[in-house]
Amino acid sequence: MVELILVRTGDKFDEWYVDNLLHMIEKHGNLKYDKCHVIRDGEGNVYDKLQMFRDFTDDVNYLYFDLDVVIKGDVNHLVRDDFTLLFAWWRDRLHTPLNSSIMSWKGDHSVYYDDFYEDEDYSMIKYWRGIDEYLYKETECQLYERTCWSFMYSTEEMHYPVCLFNHNFHNMIKKIPWTQKYILQKIS
């Protein structure tokens, strides 16, 4: 059993991004999932993603995607039992070598939420750069092999099945020729 998790809090992304991701998973990702959960309550910041660890603890496989990705190929290999994140191979290590745009796990990892929110103010200051740093320093995880690239570092289409558009999400729907064959066409 696979359950898909998406986070759409705040007003950064409209509903098209949810519809688009589901479209790409069904049309290009070849992923059969049993349920899709969309977290909608939150402040609209990156820490809202941590709610998934609190809310989804059953003994099933969970697969999370940021809304600002383009899925262009099979993503079944991303479903994992062990808590698994992306290795951000496309950039310098900076404060963390991880990227949480795609995550998978099975079972209860609510401790990640509980530990962060035990002292929320302290955690927000300590991990002001976001949850990638928190997950890197405070959890044990596996890393995906190179399965994606970041549009910020290469705007040309690459052979990987997923492209991350972190901080460039508006470019997904612009007339970039290679993205148009994968995304759900947005009606203005």
DADATA-V280081 format. One record per backbone hydrogen bond with DSSP energy under -1.0 kcal/mol. NH is the residue of the N-H (numbers start at 1). CO is the residue of the C=O. If there is no record, write none. Layout:
# DADATA-V280081
nh->NH co->CO
nh->NH co->CO
This chain:
# DADATA-V280081
nh->3 co->61
nh->4 co->35
nh->5 co->63
nh->6 co->37
nh->8 co->39
nh->17 co->14
nh->19 co->15
nh->20 co->16
nh->21 co->17
nh->22 co->18
nh->23 co->19
nh->24 co->20
nh->25 co->21
nh->26 co->22
nh->27 co->23
nh->28 co->24
nh->29 co->24
nh->31 co->25
nh->34 co->2
nh->37 co->4
nh->39 co->6
nh->48 co->45
nh->49 co->46
nh->50 co->47
nh->51 co->48
nh->52 co->49
nh->53 co->50
nh->55 co->51
nh->56 co->52
nh->60 co->58
nh->61 co->1
nh->62 co->105
nh->63 co->3
nh->64 co->103
nh->65 co->5
nh->66 co->101
nh->70 co->163
nh->72 co->161
nh->73 co->161
nh->75 co->29
nh->78 co->75
nh->79 co->76
nh->84 co->104
nh->85 co->142
nh->86 co->99
nh->88 co->97
nh->89 co->87
nh->91 co->88
nh->96 co->93
nh->99 co->86
nh->103 co->64
nh->104 co->84
nh->105 co->62
nh->106 co->81
nh->107 co->60
nh->112 co->109
nh->114 co->110
nh->115 co->111
nh->116 co->112
nh->117 co->113
nh->123 co->119
nh->124 co->120
nh->125 co->121
nh->126 co->122
nh->127 co->123
nh->128 co->125
nh->130 co->127
nh->134 co->130
nh->135 co->131
nh->136 co->132
nh->137 co->133
nh->138 co->134
nh->139 co->135
nh->142 co->83
nh->144 co->85
nh->149 co->162
nh->151 co->164
nh->153 co->150
nh->154 co->150
nh->163 co->70
nh->164 co->149
nh->165 co->68
nh->168 co->165
nh->171 co->168
nh->172 co->169
nh->176 co->174
nh->179 co->176
nh->180 co->176
nh->182 co->179
nh->183 co->179
